[in-house]
């Protein structure tokens, strides 16, 4: 078999293995090893490449940011900062039609600025916002749909683990990627808020019939109480993002500072027990190990593809086909959104970027702008069936006694997936939305 045939066979085999239930990282490692073995006809070379990949792939100093931001996000969730943020936002937007839905989006946007993990946001606000919204007359499917839709802000508004992963894979500045996500993140939040008001006005049966008739009842909270609740959040955001943008911290150092700040806040609020702290440590380890295995697998697969010569052949084919940079990007986005129906966010990036990146670099595509497009496209997959990991997290958090079915959560999330698609189109048509601040 030629190198191209081996690479093409590996892609087909990967889809079969993933659909059959094998973990993406294991599939990547197995096929990479077999691919190099076949390409070089030497078991020892394939073995040595595996050893080098495990040694070199995650030894970069930048990878220290992954466990630090995960640890910070989980501590923030334990400290109840998500609940405090929601209560303040609910007070501020109580007189607006669909106010609690808008409050959920606003609280998620703030929460995203200190976590960078969509799944954490989905779990926290399912417990905090959904019961409160349903108590005020919102339908179950709309309540969970708002939480599912707004939870994806955690991967777009910096700091974002997906931007960190993309920066590592493409060798782009993580700080620049964080800055590039600011305007699209704010834009998506605004689009969500406008969409909620329109749905409350014109689709009352979907939102909840009583919501369209009246605004939410006021909460008894003084300005001083709101300031006390919001102060730790503002302090943590200023510490992490202010440190990065001000040039005081590298992203890794900002992760360490944020993790320490979140720990101090958790202790000050007296919401961190030994049991919950141990759970946070275990979850941090599980999440970090999963991401690291994916990165190692992607590194192996990239090396195997390079040895096969497939990137060069694909690049020649793209040039001869006349697709141009625009056509390549559109094709990549469609593939990412399709994979989003069956895979998680990190896996999608690790599968597609090693193949597409050499072609896009040869076409001189702005990789910072592309990073924003990729992250938005990937995050749409969190809301789409049959996989939709954010939807499954919400269902698991609701518990078996909830009347809200999995299908209703997908239906509730559908308008927000469409809104994300609109923002994706806007960023594609107007690249300055991503690059203006960089």
N, C-alpha and C positions, 0 to 999 in steps of 0.2 A: 504493500500500500504506500502511496505517496504521502508526504506530509499534510497536504490539503485534505486528502481523504481521511486521514487519521483525525485531524482537527474537526472535520465535519461530522464524522462518526461519533466523536466525543460529545458534541453538542446534542445530537439526537439521543445518545445514551443518557446524557444528563437529564433531559426532559423526562425520559422513561423512568429513571431512578427517582426523581423528585416526585413525579405523579404517583409512584408506587409507595411513597412515604419515607424515603431515605432523607436524612438531614442534608441540607444543601452543602454544608462544609465538608461532610464526609464524602459526598458525591464528587465535589471538586477535587479533593485530595486523591481519591481512588482513580478517577479518570486522568488526572494529571500524571500520576505515577505510571499508569499503564500506557499513556500516550508517549511519555519520554522513553519508556522501555522499548516500545515499538519503533519510535523514531530513531533511536541510537542502537537498538538491538543489543542493549547492555544493561543488565540488571543493576550493576554497581553504580553506573551513572545516575540511573533513576533514584536509587537509594540515597546517594550523596546529595542530589538536588532536594530531596525531602528534608534531609538534615539541615542543609543551608537555609531552606525556606523557614523552618521552625526557628532557626537561630536568628535570622536577619529580618524577617517580616515584621515583627512587633518589638524589635529592640530599640526603635527610634524613641527619643525622649518625648516626642509629641504624644505618643500613645498613653502616657501617664494621665492625660486629660480624661480618658474614657472612664476609668473607675472613679476618678475624683468628681466628675459631673454627675455620674450615676449615684454616687454616695450622697452628694449634696441634694439631688432631687428627692431621694427617698427620705432623707432627714427632714426636708421641707414638708413633705407629705405627713410625716409623723407629728411634726410640730403644729399641725392644724392651720398652716398659713393659707392653704386653699380655702378653707371655711371662712377665715377672717376676710380674705379678699372678696369672696362672694357676698358676704354680709354687707360690706361697704359698698360694693357695686350695686347691690339690690336697693340700698338706700338712695343712691345717687340717681338711679334710672326708674324709680318706682312710679313716676308720673307719666312715663312714656308707654304707649301701646306696645304690648309685648315686652315690658320692661325687664321681667326676670330672665327672659331669653337673652336680651341684650346684656344684662348683668352677667350671665354665664359666659358669654363671649368675652366681655371685658375682663372678667376675673381670670379666664383661661389665658388671655393675652399677657396679663401681668404674671401669672403663674409660669407661663412659658419662658419669661425672661429670667427665671431663676432655676429652671429645671432642665429644659432641653429634651425632655422625654415625653412623647405623646401618650404612651401607655400609662404613665404615672398620672397625667392630667385626666385621662379617661376614667381611671379608677377612683381618683379623689372626688371629681365632680359628679360622678354617678351617685356617690354617697351623700354629697352635700347639696347639689342643685336639683336633682331629679325629684326627691320627695317634696321639696319646697315648691317647685313648679307645679307638680300635680296637686298639691294642697290648694294652690291658687286657681285651679281650674284648667290648667294646661293638659292636653291629651298626653297619654303615656308615650306614644310614638314620637310626638314632637319634642317632648322633654328629653328623651334619650337621643333623639336626632341632633338637638342643639349641642349636647355634651359630646357626641361622637364627632360632629363637624368642627367644633371649636377646639377639641383636643389636639387636632393636627397642627395647631399653631405652635405647639411645642417643638416641632422640627423645623419651623421656618423662621420664627423669631429667635434671634441669638440669645444665649448660646445654644447651639444645636448639635447633637451627636452626629446627625447625618452630614452636616456641613464639615465636621471634623473628619469623618470618614471619607467624604468626597475630596477634601483637601489633601489627605494622605495619599489617596489613590491617584490623584492628578498632579501632585506636587505643587499645589497652589497654596497661597497664604490663607490660613484659617481665619486670621483677623479680617482680611479683606472679604472673605466669604460671609463672615458674621455681619459686617457692615452692609454687604449687598442684600442681605435678607431683611433689613430693617423696613425699607419702603414697601416691598411686597407683603411683608407680614402685617404692617399697619393697613395696607390696602385691603388685604383679605379680611381683616377684622371689621373694617368699615363696610365692606360688601356684605358680610354676614349680618351686621346690625341692620342695614337697609333692607336686606332680604327678609329678616324676621319681622320688621314693621310692615312690609308689604304682605307677607303671609298672614299676619294677624288681621290686616284690613280686608284682604280679598279671599282668604282661604280659612275662614273661621272654623270650619268643620275639621280641618287638619290640625290647626293649632289648639283648638278648644273653644267651644262656642261662647263660653262666658268671658273669655279673654278679650274678644273683639268688642264687647259691650262696655267694659270698664277697665280702668288702669288698676294696677296692683295696690293693695292697701299699704299705707305708710308704715314703716318700721319705727319703733321708738328708740332712736339712736342720736345722740348729740354729736356736734362737730368734734368735740374733744374725744369722744369714744371712737369715732371714725379715725381720727389721727393716731390714736394709740394702737388701733388694730392694724393700720396700714404702715406705721413707722418701720417695723422690722423688715417688711417687704421692700420698702424704698431703700433702706439701708443695705440690704443684701444685693439689690440690683445695682446700686451705686458702687458697691465694692467690686462686683464681678465685671460688669460692663464698663463702668467708669475706669477700672484698672486696665482693662484691655485697650479701650479706645484712647485712654490718656497716655498709653505707652509705659505705664508703671509695671504691668504684668504681661508675661507671655500667656497664651491661652492655658497652658498647663499650670502655671503659677496662679492664674485666676481661679482655676478649678480648685486648687489647694486652699486658697484664701476663702473661696465660697463655701467649701466643705467645712472649714473651721468656723466660719460665720454661722452656717446653718446649725452646726453642733452647739454653739454657744446659745443661739436663739432657742433651740429645742430644750436645752437645759434651763434657760431662764424662764421659759413658759411652763416648766415642770411637766412636760408631756412625753418625756423620753424615759422609759423604764429599761432595766437590763434586758428584759425579754424582747422589747421592741427594738432595742439597739442591736441585739444579736440577730434579729430577723433582717434588719437593714444591712448588716454586714454580709449575711448569707445571700440576700438578693443581689447585693452589689457584686459579690463573687460570681454568682450564676450569670448575671447579665454580661459582666466583663469577659468571662471565659467564653461565652457564646459568641460575642463580637470578635474576640481574638482568633478563635477557630475559623470564623468566616474570613477574616483578613488573611490568615495563613493559607487557607484554601484558594482564595482569589490570587494570592501571590504565586502559588504553584501553577495555577491554571494560566496565568498571564505568561509565565516563563515557557510553559509547554506550547502555547499558541505562538509565541515568538519563534521558538525552535521549528515549528511546523511551517512557518512562512505564510500563514493565513492572513495576518494583518496587511502584509504587502499586496497580496492577491486581491483582498477586499478593497483596498485603497485604489488599486488599478481599475477594478470593476466599477467602483463609484465614479471615478473620473471619466471613464469611457461611457458610462450610462447617462452622464449629463445631469445627474440629480443636483449637484452643487451643494454648498453648505446648508442651505435652507431645507432642501429635500432630505439630507442626511439627518438633520436635527428632528424634523417631523417624523421620520421613520423611527428614530431612537425613542422619541416620546411615545409613539403608538405602541412600540414593543414594551416599554416600561409599564404603561397603563394596562396592557394585556397581562403581563406577568404579575401585576398587582392583584389580580383576581385569585392567585394561588400562592404567592410568596410574600414574605415580610420585606420591609423597606431595605434593610441592610443587604439582604440576599440579592435583591433586584439590582442594586448598584454594583455589587461585587460580581454579578454575572455579566452585566451589559457593558460596563465601562472598560474592562480590559480589551474587549473586542472593538468597541467604537472609538476609544480614545486616540489610537494612532491615526485613524482616518480623520478625525476632527482636528487634531493638531496639525496634520498636513494641510487641511483646508483653512487653517489660521482662524478657527472659531474662538471667540472670547470665552475662555473656560470659566471665568467668574460668572458671567451671565448664564452660561450653560448650566453651572451648578445650581442656580436658583430654579431654572426650568426643570432640571432633573429632580430636585427635592419636591417641588410642587407636584410633578407627575407621579412620583413615588408615593406621596402622601394621599393622593386620590385613591390609591389602591387600598389604603387602610379602611376605606368606607364601602368598597365594592364587593359584592358576593362573587364566588362562594367563600373566600378566605376572610377578608376584611377584619384584620386582627383587632382593631379598635372596637368593632362591634362585638366580637367574642369576649373581649375584656369587660365591656359594659354588661353583657348578659351574665357573665360569671360573677361580677360584682353585685348585680341585682339579687342574685340568689335564686334558688329553685322555687321559692314561694311567690315570685313576682308574676303578675298577670301579663306583663309585656313580653311578647314572643320575640324570637330571633328575627323572624320575618318583619315584624313591626319596627324593629330597630333599623334594619336595612332600609325600609320605606322612609322612616323618619330622617335618616342620614342622606337620602337621595338628593333633596334640594341643595344640601350643603356641598355634596360632591359636584353638582352642576355649577354652583357658585365658584368652587375651586377651579373648575375647568375654565370659567370665564376669566378668572384672574390669570391663569396660565396663558390664555390667549393674549391677554393684555401685555403681559411681560414679554411674550414672544414678539408681539408687534412693536412694542416700545421698549427696547433694551435698556434705555436710560433709567427705567424704573428700578433696575437692579444695579446699574453702574454709576448712578449719579453721585452717590456718597463715597464711592471707592477712590 
